[in-house]
Amino acid sequence: MLTRLCLVRHGETAWNAERRLQGHTDIPLNAHGVAQAQATAASLAGERFDAAYSSDLARARQTAEAIAGRCLLTPAFDERLRERHYGAFQSLTYDEARARFPDDYHRFETRDPGFALSEGGESLIEFAERVRSTLEAIASRHRGGTVLIVTHGGVLDIVHRLATGMHLQAPRDFGIPNAALNWIAWDGAAWSLIRWAEQRHLDQSLDEIPNT
């Protein structure tokens, strides 16, 4: 019995446009992001969902609430669906992080799976385990149903790898646009990819995350 998940990256923020690492910093949507959330909501208005979950950070909450209003859903907000904690990199642009912490940035850029970012940051291994366990718990709770999840770019990076078997260290070769639709399935033992990065409902969407 397949459980389908529709995962949506939150709409655009000012920090996305500046290529600034957000992590757990609570940044709201910008005007374009609000419009994207509304467009995503309209595109999903005919879809039947059994439940909805969202990261508790403002940019995801705003996106989830827009969709919930069109789909008659009440999202549950869960901090386990937050972006990766980027530690000392948070609030810096990618270029600033590279210049200020060159050694740490190299390990980040080369996807060293055991490297934990300083000042409370997560390693890829820790982050991937958080994402995997959270999604499996949600899928098991709604076995055979269809679930909406609004989350973040880093989470979606892990999700695609779970569904395709791509190693954590492999450079990313797939898109993660703001407010796009990403569909995966759980059969009780493994994940599979249905469709990825659907954005026909969007006129423009950023994927500012480095291909690392």
Z-matrix of the N, CA and C atoms (Angstrom, degrees):
N
C 1 1.462
C 2 1.528 1 109.25
N 3 1.316 2 115.49 1 117.82
C 4 1.455 3 120.02 2 -176.28
C 5 1.524 4 111.98 3 -85.84
N 6 1.310 5 115.20 4 137.82
C 7 1.459 6 122.66 5 170.28
C 8 1.522 7 107.24 6 -107.91
N 9 1.323 8 117.11 7 125.80
C 10 1.462 9 120.87 8 -179.26
C 11 1.527 10 110.15 9 -100.25
N 12 1.328 11 115.08 10 136.69
C 13 1.459 12 120.90 11 173.96
C 14 1.524 13 108.81 12 -117.75
N 15 1.316 14 116.39 13 131.57
C 16 1.468 15 122.33 14 170.37
C 17 1.514 16 106.75 15 -105.92
N 18 1.320 17 116.40 16 111.19
C 19 1.464 18 121.59 17 -177.84
C 20 1.520 19 109.88 18 -104.65
N 21 1.317 20 115.85 19 131.95
C 22 1.461 21 122.49 20 -177.41
C 23 1.521 22 108.71 21 -121.72
N 24 1.322 23 116.58 22 126.63
C 25 1.461 24 118.94 23 168.79
C 26 1.526 25 108.20 24 -74.02
N 27 1.324 26 116.90 25 140.15
C 28 1.469 27 121.26 26 178.83
C 29 1.525 28 111.34 27 -54.21
N 30 1.330 29 116.02 28 160.81
C 31 1.452 30 121.08 29 175.66
C 32 1.529 31 112.27 30 -67.64
N 33 1.302 32 114.98 31 173.36
C 34 1.468 33 121.63 32 -174.37
C 35 1.524 34 112.15 33 -66.43
N 36 1.336 35 115.21 34 144.84
C 37 1.467 36 123.07 35 172.05
C 38 1.530 37 109.19 36 -118.92
N 39 1.317 38 115.71 37 167.25
C 40 1.466 39 119.85 38 175.74
C 41 1.524 40 110.50 39 -60.18
N 42 1.326 41 116.76 40 -36.10
C 43 1.465 42 119.52 41 -179.46
C 44 1.521 43 111.95 42 -71.48
N 45 1.328 44 118.70 43 -31.70
C 46 1.468 45 119.94 44 172.14
C 47 1.531 46 109.58 45 -59.36
N 48 1.323 47 115.58 46 -46.92
C 49 1.466 48 120.19 47 -177.43
C 50 1.528 49 111.66 48 -63.64
N 51 1.335 50 116.80 49 -28.72
C 52 1.472 51 121.71 50 178.96
C 53 1.526 52 112.12 51 -90.25
N 54 1.322 53 118.14 52 0.68
C 55 1.470 54 124.17 53 -175.31
C 56 1.538 55 109.98 54 55.21
N 57 1.334 56 114.19 55 49.58
C 58 1.455 57 121.98 56 -177.53
C 59 1.533 58 108.47 57 -109.24
N 60 1.326 59 116.14 58 133.53
C 61 1.461 60 120.80 59 -177.01
C 62 1.528 61 110.25 60 -72.26
N 63 1.310 62 116.20 61 123.04
C 64 1.462 63 121.16 62 -176.74
C 65 1.522 64 111.84 63 -94.82
N 66 1.325 65 117.15 64 -49.55
C 67 1.453 66 119.67 65 -177.75
C 68 1.515 67 111.05 66 56.21
N 69 1.346 68 117.32 67 -125.95
C 70 1.459 69 121.91 68 -179.47
C 71 1.528 70 112.63 69 -88.77
N 72 1.346 71 117.87 70 0.14
C 73 1.460 72 120.22 71 177.02
C 74 1.523 73 108.89 72 -66.51
N 75 1.325 74 116.88 73 133.71
C 76 1.465 75 120.82 74 -169.75
C 77 1.524 76 110.81 75 -92.28
N 78 1.320 77 115.71 76 93.14
C 79 1.464 78 123.45 77 -176.46
C 80 1.525 79 109.36 78 -109.07
N 81 1.345 80 118.86 79 130.14
C 82 1.466 81 120.20 80 179.83
C 83 1.524 82 112.31 81 -79.67
N 84 1.314 83 115.87 82 169.22
C 85 1.463 84 121.33 83 173.84
C 86 1.531 85 110.28 84 -65.64
N 87 1.343 86 115.97 85 148.35
C 88 1.459 87 119.54 86 167.77
C 89 1.535 88 108.58 87 -87.17
N 90 1.331 89 116.94 88 -178.35
C 91 1.467 90 119.84 89 -176.12
C 92 1.524 91 111.43 90 -60.22
N 93 1.332 92 116.55 91 -39.43
C 94 1.462 93 119.46 92 178.60
C 95 1.526 94 110.20 93 -66.01
N 96 1.332 95 116.92 94 -38.70
C 97 1.453 96 120.62 95 178.17
C 98 1.514 97 112.94 96 -63.49
N 99 1.330 98 117.10 97 -38.38
C 100 1.461 99 120.88 98 176.04
C 101 1.525 100 110.21 99 -62.10
N 102 1.341 101 116.53 100 -44.14
C 103 1.461 102 120.63 101 177.93
C 104 1.531 103 110.88 102 -62.90
N 105 1.330 104 117.17 103 -39.54
C 106 1.458 105 120.37 104 177.32
C 107 1.526 106 111.29 105 -63.18
N 108 1.328 107 116.83 106 -43.24
C 109 1.468 108 120.39 107 178.88
C 110 1.525 109 110.40 108 -60.03
N 111 1.313 110 116.93 109 -41.29
C 112 1.462 111 120.61 110 179.24
C 113 1.528 112 111.28 111 -67.24
N 114 1.345 113 117.27 112 -38.79
C 115 1.467 114 120.87 113 177.74
C 116 1.529 115 110.95 114 -66.09
N 117 1.324 116 116.38 115 -39.52
C 118 1.459 117 120.59 116 177.38
C 119 1.523 118 110.25 117 -64.67
N 120 1.322 119 116.32 118 -42.62
C 121 1.458 120 120.56 119 177.40
C 122 1.530 121 111.22 120 -58.56
N 123 1.337 122 116.74 121 -44.49
C 124 1.462 123 120.56 122 179.77
C 125 1.529 124 111.22 123 -63.31
N 126 1.344 125 116.46 124 -37.64
C 127 1.469 126 119.97 125 -178.01
C 128 1.526 127 112.11 126 -69.47
N 129 1.335 128 116.86 127 -23.20
C 130 1.467 129 121.44 128 -178.13
C 131 1.528 130 112.81 129 -102.68
N 132 1.324 131 117.09 130 4.56
C 133 1.465 132 120.39 131 -173.07
C 134 1.526 133 112.75 132 -59.87
N 135 1.324 134 118.25 133 -28.80
C 136 1.464 135 120.60 134 -179.05
C 137 1.515 136 114.10 135 -92.86
N 138 1.315 137 117.26 136 0.01
C 139 1.467 138 121.84 137 -177.27
C 140 1.524 139 109.96 138 -87.74
N 141 1.329 140 116.12 139 137.96
C 142 1.465 141 120.10 140 177.35
C 143 1.523 142 109.60 141 -96.64
N 144 1.318 143 116.21 142 120.80
C 145 1.459 144 121.84 143 177.36
C 146 1.530 145 109.66 144 -113.50
N 147 1.314 146 114.78 145 142.94
C 148 1.462 147 120.34 146 177.37
C 149 1.526 148 111.95 147 -85.69
N 150 1.322 149 117.08 148 -22.30
C 151 1.460 150 121.64 149 -179.47
C 152 1.519 151 109.00 150 -164.92
N 153 1.323 152 115.68 151 162.79
C 154 1.465 153 121.36 152 177.51
C 155 1.526 154 108.92 153 -138.33
N 156 1.326 155 115.18 154 139.06
C 157 1.460 156 122.50 155 178.22
C 158 1.524 157 107.95 156 -132.14
N 159 1.321 158 115.54 157 153.84
C 160 1.461 159 120.28 158 179.29
C 161 1.520 160 109.68 159 -150.59
N 162 1.313 161 115.26 160 149.77
C 163 1.457 162 120.52 161 163.41
C 164 1.523 163 108.43 162 -54.57
N 165 1.338 164 115.82 163 150.67
C 166 1.457 165 119.50 164 -179.91
C 167 1.524 166 113.70 165 -86.01
N 168 1.342 167 118.29 166 -0.39
C 169 1.461 168 120.96 167 178.74
C 170 1.527 169 110.46 168 -75.94
N 171 1.338 170 116.80 169 147.73
C 172 1.468 171 122.15 170 -168.64
C 173 1.525 172 112.99 171 -54.84
N 174 1.315 173 118.22 172 -42.37
C 175 1.467 174 120.52 173 -175.69
C 176 1.525 175 111.40 174 -63.81
N 177 1.332 176 117.03 175 -35.67
C 178 1.462 177 120.70 176 176.16
C 179 1.528 178 110.63 177 -77.27
N 180 1.327 179 116.66 178 -42.28
C 181 1.466 180 120.27 179 179.75
C 182 1.529 181 111.02 180 -57.68
N 183 1.334 182 116.74 181 -45.57
C 184 1.464 183 119.85 182 -179.41
C 185 1.526 184 111.13 183 -61.90
N 186 1.313 185 116.20 184 -41.23
C 187 1.468 186 120.62 185 178.94
C 188 1.518 187 110.33 186 -65.62
N 189 1.327 188 116.76 187 -45.50
C 190 1.467 189 121.25 188 -179.84
C 191 1.521 190 111.56 189 -63.41
N 192 1.326 191 117.11 190 -40.43
C 193 1.463 192 120.14 191 -178.19
C 194 1.526 193 111.28 192 -67.15
N 195 1.336 194 117.28 193 -34.95
C 196 1.464 195 120.11 194 176.10
C 197 1.526 196 110.70 195 -63.26
N 198 1.337 197 115.91 196 -44.37
C 199 1.467 198 120.11 197 179.81
C 200 1.528 199 110.45 198 -68.40
N 201 1.312 200 116.54 199 -41.91
C 202 1.466 201 121.16 200 -178.98
C 203 1.522 202 111.36 201 -58.62
N 204 1.335 203 115.97 202 -37.86
C 205 1.449 204 119.54 203 -179.47
C 206 1.513 205 113.39 204 -63.64
N 207 1.337 206 117.88 205 -30.38
C 208 1.466 207 122.23 206 179.88
C 209 1.514 208 112.40 207 -89.63
N 210 1.330 209 117.33 208 -26.05
C 211 1.472 210 121.29 209 -173.58
C 212 1.526 211 112.92 210 -106.22
N 213 1.322 212 117.35 211 8.39
C 214 1.472 213 122.35 212 178.27
C 215 1.526 214 111.06 213 56.31
N 216 1.326 215 115.49 214 47.88
C 217 1.460 216 122.61 215 -178.92
C 218 1.521 217 110.45 216 -115.61
N 219 1.306 218 116.03 217 155.65
C 220 1.465 219 121.94 218 170.44
C 221 1.520 220 107.07 219 -120.26
N 222 1.339 221 118.24 220 100.33
C 223 1.467 222 119.07 221 -175.34
C 224 1.520 223 112.83 222 -70.59
N 225 1.321 224 115.24 223 143.59
C 226 1.461 225 122.02 224 170.99
C 227 1.517 226 107.81 225 -93.93
N 228 1.325 227 118.04 226 130.06
C 229 1.463 228 121.98 227 -176.93
C 230 1.526 229 109.18 228 -97.22
N 231 1.331 230 115.42 229 126.86
C 232 1.465 231 121.65 230 -169.97
C 233 1.527 232 109.21 231 -133.89
N 234 1.337 233 116.59 232 119.34
C 235 1.464 234 120.32 233 -178.28
C 236 1.531 235 112.17 234 -66.28
N 237 1.322 236 118.00 235 -17.01
C 238 1.465 237 120.25 236 178.10
C 239 1.529 238 112.03 237 -69.50
N 240 1.332 239 116.85 238 -14.91
C 241 1.469 240 121.71 239 178.11
C 242 1.529 241 111.86 240 -93.47
N 243 1.326 242 117.01 241 9.76
C 244 1.467 243 120.32 242 178.15
C 245 1.533 244 111.50 243 -67.17
N 246 1.327 245 113.45 244 162.59
C 247 1.459 246 121.68 245 171.94
C 248 1.531 247 109.75 246 -59.70
N 249 1.323 248 116.34 247 162.27
C 250 1.461 249 120.81 248 170.84
C 251 1.525 250 109.30 249 -57.27
N 252 1.323 251 116.70 250 142.45
C 253 1.460 252 120.41 251 173.85
C 254 1.529 253 107.92 252 -80.56
N 255 1.330 254 115.84 253 118.47
C 256 1.463 255 121.09 254 -175.18
C 257 1.530 256 113.29 255 -95.53
N 258 1.316 257 118.10 256 11.00
C 259 1.455 258 121.10 257 173.60
C 260 1.513 259 113.31 258 54.23
N 261 1.340 260 115.41 259 -129.42
C 262 1.464 261 121.44 260 -175.96
C 263 1.519 262 113.10 261 -64.99
N 264 1.339 263 117.79 262 -15.80
C 265 1.470 264 120.64 263 179.22
C 266 1.528 265 112.17 264 -77.02
N 267 1.318 266 118.00 265 -19.72
C 268 1.455 267 120.33 266 -174.47
C 269 1.529 268 111.01 267 -62.07
N 270 1.320 269 115.74 268 132.95
C 271 1.476 270 128.30 269 -178.19
C 272 1.524 271 112.51 270 87.82
N 273 1.342 272 117.64 271 -9.30
C 274 1.465 273 121.18 272 177.42
C 275 1.524 274 110.41 273 -91.80
N 276 1.348 275 116.71 274 150.83
C 277 1.460 276 118.72 275 168.15
C 278 1.527 277 107.95 276 -73.47
N 279 1.321 278 115.90 277 164.78
C 280 1.464 279 119.31 278 177.62
C 281 1.533 280 110.37 279 -58.64
N 282 1.329 281 117.29 280 -41.26
C 283 1.466 282 120.48 281 179.81
C 284 1.526 283 111.29 282 -65.69
N 285 1.336 284 117.18 283 -39.09
C 286 1.465 285 120.25 284 178.33
C 287 1.530 286 111.30 285 -66.11
N 288 1.320 287 116.38 286 -40.80
C 289 1.467 288 120.31 287 178.74
C 290 1.525 289 110.75 288 -63.36
N 291 1.326 290 116.16 289 -40.50
C 292 1.470 291 120.53 290 178.87
C 293 1.530 292 110.78 291 -64.02
N 294 1.322 293 116.54 292 -42.09
C 295 1.467 294 120.46 293 -178.27
C 296 1.530 295 112.26 294 -72.54
N 297 1.317 296 117.68 295 -37.35
C 298 1.464 297 121.21 296 -175.23
C 299 1.530 298 112.72 297 -82.56
N 300 1.327 299 116.35 298 -33.29
C 301 1.471 300 120.72 299 -176.98
C 302 1.534 301 109.65 300 -131.07
N 303 1.334 302 118.92 301 65.85
C 304 1.470 303 120.52 302 -171.35
C 305 1.530 304 114.09 303 -58.86
N 306 1.324 305 117.75 304 -41.76
C 307 1.463 306 119.78 305 -178.78
C 308 1.530 307 110.96 306 -68.63
N 309 1.324 308 116.03 307 -46.31
C 310 1.463 309 119.61 308 178.51
C 311 1.526 310 110.87 309 -63.71
N 312 1.334 311 116.10 310 -39.07
C 313 1.467 312 118.60 311 -178.80
C 314 1.529 313 110.84 312 -65.85
N 315 1.322 314 116.76 313 -35.84
C 316 1.473 315 119.70 314 177.75
C 317 1.532 316 110.15 315 -61.43
N 318 1.317 317 116.96 316 -42.72
C 319 1.463 318 120.01 317 179.51
C 320 1.527 319 110.97 318 -68.35
N 321 1.328 320 116.36 319 -34.95
C 322 1.458 321 121.45 320 174.96
C 323 1.531 322 110.58 321 -66.42
N 324 1.321 323 115.87 322 -46.84
C 325 1.457 324 121.88 323 -176.21
C 326 1.528 325 112.14 324 -66.17
N 327 1.319 326 116.74 325 -34.77
C 328 1.462 327 121.35 326 -179.81
C 329 1.524 328 112.06 327 -89.66
N 330 1.327 329 116.63 328 6.52
C 331 1.464 330 123.68 329 173.97
C 332 1.528 331 112.03 330 58.06
N 333 1.314 332 115.68 331 48.02
C 334 1.461 333 121.03 332 174.02
C 335 1.532 334 106.67 333 -63.66
N 336 1.324 335 119.18 334 111.03
C 337 1.473 336 120.17 335 -169.40
C 338 1.516 337 115.25 336 -66.74
N 339 1.336 338 117.88 337 -27.29
C 340 1.453 339 120.48 338 -178.02
C 341 1.509 340 114.15 339 -94.95
N 342 1.333 341 117.85 340 -1.41
C 343 1.460 342 121.48 341 -175.87
C 344 1.525 343 110.49 342 -79.11
N 345 1.334 344 116.61 343 116.22
C 346 1.463 345 121.73 344 177.11
C 347 1.524 346 108.65 345 -94.90
N 348 1.313 347 116.81 346 124.26
C 349 1.454 348 121.85 347 179.49
C 350 1.524 349 109.99 348 -63.31
N 351 1.338 350 117.14 349 141.72
C 352 1.463 351 121.43 350 -177.26
C 353 1.527 352 111.15 351 -65.72
N 354 1.324 353 115.85 352 164.39
C 355 1.465 354 124.46 353 179.45
C 356 1.526 355 112.07 354 61.91
N 357 1.327 356 114.75 355 45.50
C 358 1.462 357 119.97 356 172.36
C 359 1.504 358 115.99 357 89.12
N 360 1.338 359 117.63 358 8.02
C 361 1.459 360 120.15 359 -178.89
C 362 1.518 361 112.94 360 -72.10
N 363 1.339 362 115.47 361 159.68
C 364 1.462 363 122.02 362 179.84
C 365 1.521 364 110.87 363 -96.70
N 366 1.308 365 116.58 364 147.82
C 367 1.459 366 121.00 365 168.16
C 368 1.523 367 108.29 366 -79.08
N 369 1.329 368 116.50 367 161.86
C 370 1.463 369 119.93 368 176.25
C 371 1.521 370 111.16 369 -60.21
N 372 1.326 371 117.07 370 -38.21
C 373 1.463 372 120.24 371 179.73
C 374 1.522 373 110.44 372 -62.58
N 375 1.328 374 117.20 373 -46.88
C 376 1.463 375 121.23 374 178.85
C 377 1.530 376 110.96 375 -62.23
N 378 1.311 377 115.36 376 -44.93
C 379 1.468 378 120.87 377 -178.67
C 380 1.527 379 110.77 378 -63.61
N 381 1.326 380 116.70 379 -47.02
C 382 1.465 381 120.66 380 -178.98
C 383 1.521 382 111.25 381 -61.45
N 384 1.320 383 117.38 382 -38.44
C 385 1.463 384 120.62 383 178.49
C 386 1.525 385 110.89 384 -66.61
N 387 1.320 386 116.93 385 -39.10
C 388 1.471 387 120.55 386 176.41
C 389 1.526 388 110.93 387 -60.33
N 390 1.330 389 115.89 388 -46.68
C 391 1.464 390 120.55 389 -179.23
C 392 1.526 391 110.50 390 -64.76
N 393 1.329 392 117.11 391 -48.50
C 394 1.472 393 121.04 392 -177.64
C 395 1.526 394 111.24 393 -58.79
N 396 1.314 395 116.88 394 -50.22
C 397 1.460 396 119.75 395 -175.48
C 398 1.530 397 111.38 396 -66.02
N 399 1.328 398 116.92 397 -36.84
C 400 1.465 399 120.58 398 179.51
C 401 1.523 400 111.23 399 -66.80
N 402 1.324 401 117.08 400 -45.68
C 403 1.466 402 119.96 401 -179.15
C 404 1.524 403 111.51 402 -66.88
N 405 1.322 404 117.48 403 -39.13
C 406 1.459 405 119.67 404 178.78
C 407 1.525 406 110.86 405 -65.39
N 408 1.323 407 117.29 406 -37.90
C 409 1.463 408 120.52 407 177.43
C 410 1.524 409 111.02 408 -64.31
N 411 1.331 410 117.08 409 -43.02
C 412 1.467 411 120.89 410 178.89
C 413 1.522 412 110.53 411 -65.15
N 414 1.340 413 117.23 412 -46.36
C 415 1.464 414 120.55 413 -179.12
C 416 1.528 415 111.45 414 -62.86
N 417 1.320 416 117.10 415 -39.27
C 418 1.465 417 120.47 416 179.49
C 419 1.523 418 111.33 417 -67.31
N 420 1.325 419 116.82 418 -33.21
C 421 1.464 420 121.66 419 179.41
C 422 1.522 421 111.77 420 -69.30
N 423 1.341 422 116.79 421 -26.58
C 424 1.469 423 121.26 422 -176.13
C 425 1.530 424 110.26 423 -123.85
N 426 1.309 425 116.23 424 45.05
C 427 1.464 426 122.11 425 -175.63
C 428 1.531 427 111.39 426 -54.51
N 429 1.334 428 114.98 427 127.21
C 430 1.452 429 120.94 428 179.27
C 431 1.518 430 114.45 429 82.95
N 432 1.329 431 117.80 430 -0.05
C 433 1.452 432 121.27 431 -177.91
C 434 1.519 433 113.12 432 -102.36
N 435 1.317 434 115.18 433 -170.06
C 436 1.466 435 123.10 434 177.15
C 437 1.519 436 107.95 435 -125.43
N 438 1.319 437 116.50 436 126.91
C 439 1.458 438 122.18 437 -171.74
C 440 1.525 439 110.12 438 -125.51
N 441 1.313 440 116.86 439 135.83
C 442 1.463 441 123.16 440 173.48
C 443 1.518 442 109.22 441 -94.07
N 444 1.336 443 116.87 442 134.80
C 445 1.454 444 121.91 443 175.75
C 446 1.527 445 108.92 444 -133.33
N 447 1.333 446 116.88 445 125.28
C 448 1.467 447 121.69 446 177.04
C 449 1.529 448 107.47 447 -107.62
N 450 1.311 449 115.45 448 125.30
C 451 1.457 450 119.31 449 -171.69
C 452 1.531 451 110.86 450 -149.44
N 453 1.324 452 118.03 451 -145.13
C 454 1.466 453 123.19 452 -167.73
C 455 1.527 454 111.45 453 -130.50
N 456 1.342 455 114.57 454 165.51
C 457 1.462 456 119.98 455 -176.30
C 458 1.511 457 114.12 456 -60.12
N 459 1.342 458 117.09 457 -43.76
C 460 1.457 459 119.71 458 179.60
C 461 1.516 460 112.25 459 -63.32
N 462 1.331 461 116.78 460 -39.03
C 463 1.466 462 121.02 461 177.13
C 464 1.527 463 109.37 462 -61.18
N 465 1.335 464 116.37 463 -43.99
C 466 1.463 465 119.92 464 -179.20
C 467 1.521 466 111.95 465 -66.64
N 468 1.313 467 117.94 466 -30.68
C 469 1.464 468 120.29 467 173.34
C 470 1.530 469 109.77 468 -58.69
N 471 1.326 470 116.72 469 -46.02
C 472 1.460 471 120.98 470 179.35
C 473 1.526 472 110.44 471 -67.14
N 474 1.321 473 117.36 472 -41.00
C 475 1.466 474 121.67 473 -179.17
C 476 1.525 475 111.27 474 -58.24
N 477 1.330 476 116.71 475 -47.41
C 478 1.472 477 120.02 476 179.88
C 479 1.522 478 110.43 477 -60.22
N 480 1.312 479 117.48 478 -40.13
C 481 1.461 480 121.53 479 179.79
C 482 1.531 481 111.24 480 -67.21
N 483 1.335 482 117.03 481 -39.05
C 484 1.462 483 119.97 482 175.73
C 485 1.524 484 111.25 483 -60.42
N 486 1.341 485 115.96 484 -41.05
C 487 1.461 486 120.79 485 -174.38
C 488 1.521 487 113.67 486 -79.67
N 489 1.321 488 117.32 487 -18.55
C 490 1.469 489 120.41 488 -176.57
C 491 1.518 490 113.92 489 -116.26
N 492 1.319 491 117.17 490 -10.90
C 493 1.459 492 119.99 491 -178.00
C 494 1.514 493 113.95 492 82.30
N 495 1.325 494 117.84 493 9.76
C 496 1.463 495 120.47 494 179.01
C 497 1.531 496 110.16 495 -68.61
N 498 1.323 497 116.94 496 136.09
C 499 1.463 498 122.24 497 -177.62
C 500 1.524 499 110.34 498 -68.08
N 501 1.325 500 116.20 499 149.88
C 502 1.461 501 121.11 500 178.15
C 503 1.521 502 112.88 501 -57.31
N 504 1.326 503 117.51 502 -32.01
C 505 1.467 504 120.87 503 -176.11
C 506 1.521 505 113.76 504 -84.07
N 507 1.327 506 118.14 505 -12.21
C 508 1.463 507 120.52 506 -176.32
C 509 1.527 508 110.76 507 -70.33
N 510 1.346 509 117.91 508 136.85
C 511 1.469 510 119.97 509 176.28
C 512 1.530 511 110.46 510 -58.16
N 513 1.303 512 116.51 511 143.99
C 514 1.464 513 121.15 512 -179.31
C 515 1.524 514 110.53 513 -70.89
N 516 1.334 515 116.28 514 132.62
C 517 1.465 516 121.09 515 177.73
C 518 1.531 517 110.85 516 -127.20
N 519 1.327 518 117.03 517 26.91
C 520 1.466 519 122.57 518 -179.53
C 521 1.528 520 108.01 519 -137.11
N 522 1.321 521 116.41 520 155.09
C 523 1.458 522 121.50 521 -176.77
C 524 1.514 523 112.87 522 -84.61
N 525 1.334 524 115.21 523 154.00
C 526 1.471 525 121.85 524 173.84
C 527 1.532 526 107.78 525 -137.60
N 528 1.323 527 119.24 526 67.45
C 529 1.462 528 120.74 527 -176.83
C 530 1.529 529 112.10 528 -73.99
N 531 1.327 530 115.91 529 149.38
C 532 1.464 531 120.64 530 171.84
C 533 1.526 532 110.29 531 -55.75
N 534 1.326 533 116.40 532 134.02
C 535 1.466 534 124.76 533 170.53
C 536 1.528 535 114.73 534 67.54
N 537 1.322 536 117.73 535 12.38
C 538 1.463 537 120.60 536 175.42
C 539 1.530 538 110.08 537 -80.20
N 540 1.343 539 116.09 538 163.25
C 541 1.461 540 122.79 539 -179.53
C 542 1.524 541 109.74 540 -102.44
N 543 1.319 542 115.92 541 134.10
C 544 1.473 543 121.93 542 -178.31
C 545 1.528 544 107.75 543 -133.19
N 546 1.327 545 116.89 544 120.99
C 547 1.460 546 122.04 545 -174.20
C 548 1.527 547 110.57 546 -112.49
N 549 1.342 548 115.49 547 129.43
C 550 1.458 549 121.44 548 174.53
C 551 1.527 550 108.53 549 -133.86
N 552 1.338 551 116.50 550 167.85
C 553 1.459 552 121.06 551 -179.27
C 554 1.523 553 110.62 552 -134.60
N 555 1.336 554 115.66 553 151.34
C 556 1.466 555 123.87 554 179.43
C 557 1.525 556 107.96 555 -125.28
N 558 1.328 557 116.95 556 125.49
C 559 1.464 558 120.23 557 179.81
C 560 1.522 559 112.84 558 -101.90
N 561 1.320 560 116.48 559 10.46
C 562 1.447 561 121.47 560 -178.29
C 563 1.514 562 113.38 561 99.43
N 564 1.339 563 115.59 562 -13.33
C 565 1.468 564 120.36 563 -179.64
C 566 1.517 565 112.80 564 -133.16
N 567 1.333 566 117.36 565 -30.01
C 568 1.467 567 120.65 566 -175.03
C 569 1.524 568 110.09 567 -150.78
N 570 1.332 569 113.81 568 158.32
C 571 1.459 570 121.40 569 176.81
C 572 1.521 571 110.71 570 -96.65
N 573 1.329 572 116.75 571 151.62
C 574 1.464 573 121.70 572 173.43
C 575 1.525 574 108.55 573 -139.71
N 576 1.320 575 114.72 574 155.23
C 577 1.464 576 121.45 575 -178.41
C 578 1.530 577 109.07 576 -92.83
N 579 1.310 578 116.54 577 131.28
C 580 1.473 579 121.34 578 175.98
C 581 1.534 580 109.70 579 -99.67
N 582 1.325 581 116.02 580 -63.80
C 583 1.468 582 121.97 581 177.19
C 584 1.516 583 107.86 582 -145.87
N 585 1.337 584 116.75 583 153.30
C 586 1.465 585 120.06 584 -174.53
C 587 1.521 586 111.36 585 -137.75
N 588 1.328 587 115.74 586 141.36
C 589 1.472 588 124.59 587 171.30
C 590 1.526 589 112.59 588 56.09
N 591 1.327 590 116.61 589 43.29
C 592 1.464 591 120.04 590 174.69
C 593 1.533 592 108.88 591 -71.80
N 594 1.321 593 115.60 592 126.56
C 595 1.469 594 118.51 593 -176.77
C 596 1.520 595 112.51 594 -142.94
N 597 1.327 596 116.41 595 29.32
C 598 1.467 597 119.55 596 178.68
C 599 1.531 598 111.60 597 -63.50
N 600 1.323 599 116.86 598 -24.19
C 601 1.460 600 121.34 599 -178.69
C 602 1.530 601 112.74 600 -82.25
N 603 1.329 602 117.46 601 -3.75
C 604 1.462 603 121.84 602 -175.01
C 605 1.516 604 110.30 603 -110.82
N 606 1.326 605 116.69 604 140.69
C 607 1.463 606 119.10 605 176.43
C 608 1.522 607 111.79 606 -86.35
N 609 1.327 608 116.77 607 -25.16
C 610 1.468 609 121.14 608 179.57
C 611 1.522 610 107.55 609 -161.79
N 612 1.333 611 116.24 610 135.89
C 613 1.460 612 118.94 611 -179.29
C 614 1.517 613 109.85 612 -148.06
N 615 1.332 614 115.86 613 133.97
C 616 1.460 615 121.91 614 179.81
C 617 1.525 616 111.60 615 -80.00
N 618 1.311 617 115.01 616 145.20
C 619 1.455 618 121.99 617 161.64
C 620 1.522 619 104.09 618 -132.23
N 621 1.336 620 114.90 619 82.12
C 622 1.461 621 121.06 620 -172.52
C 623 1.532 622 112.61 621 -89.12
N 624 1.330 623 116.89 622 0.31
C 625 1.465 624 120.70 623 -176.51
C 626 1.522 625 109.27 624 -75.40
N 627 1.323 626 118.97 625 130.04
C 628 1.467 627 119.82 626 -179.99
C 629 1.520 628 111.77 627 -57.96
N 630 1.306 629 117.32 628 147.72
C 631 1.461 630 122.14 629 179.70
C 632 1.519 631 110.12 630 -80.61
N 633 1.335 632 115.09 631 65.25
C 634 1.454 633 120.74 632 -179.00
C 635 1.515 634 109.55 633 -114.73
